[in-house]
Amino acid sequence: MEECIFCQIANGKRDAEIIYSDEKVMAFMDHRPIGRGHILVLPREHYRDVFEIPDDILCRVSVIAKKLSIAVKRTFNPLGINLIENNGTDAGQTIFHFHIHIIPRYDSRYNNELAKVAWGRKVVSPDVLRETREKIQKNLETGK
């Protein structure tokens, strides 16, 4: 896709600090890192999101994300690492080329924010959980 910034990087038409590259996957340093060692891992071919990416490519991207996460952990010894992948504007996706963020965490700010969210969640009844599961399973089985 000509206008996609990640496709431009994958095709060598735009510079990036590439940390990994093979025939299917590439990874580069995020130019606006949340923390030192923030890396983006993506397929070379354009897929908009998790709903478009073929399973084999998704697996390859995930394996590389794991390898790079291990390298970041060995290099910088962060307190933790987030692997984040957003799908759609309302989920926080801003570049519509499938990618996984590797985000090292060096302080507890993010953990504190997640704890607030976690503690604010409400327990739902078993009936609601069962109904939700059944609806999802129906679509899983039929592929709708």
BELTADA-V502112 format. One record per run of one state. SS is the DSSP state (alpha for helix, beta for strand, coil for the rest). FROM is the first residue (numbers start at 0). LEN is the number of residues. Records with the same first field share a line. If there is no record, write none. Layout:
SS: FROM-LEN ; FROM-LEN
This chain:
coil: 0-4 ; 10-7 ; 21-3 ; 29-9 ; 43-11 ; 76-3 ; 84-4 ; 91-7 ; 105-3 ; 120-5 ; 142-2
alpha: 4-6 ; 54-22 ; 88-3 ; 108-12 ; 125-17
beta: 17-4 ; 24-5 ; 38-5 ; 79-5 ; 98-7
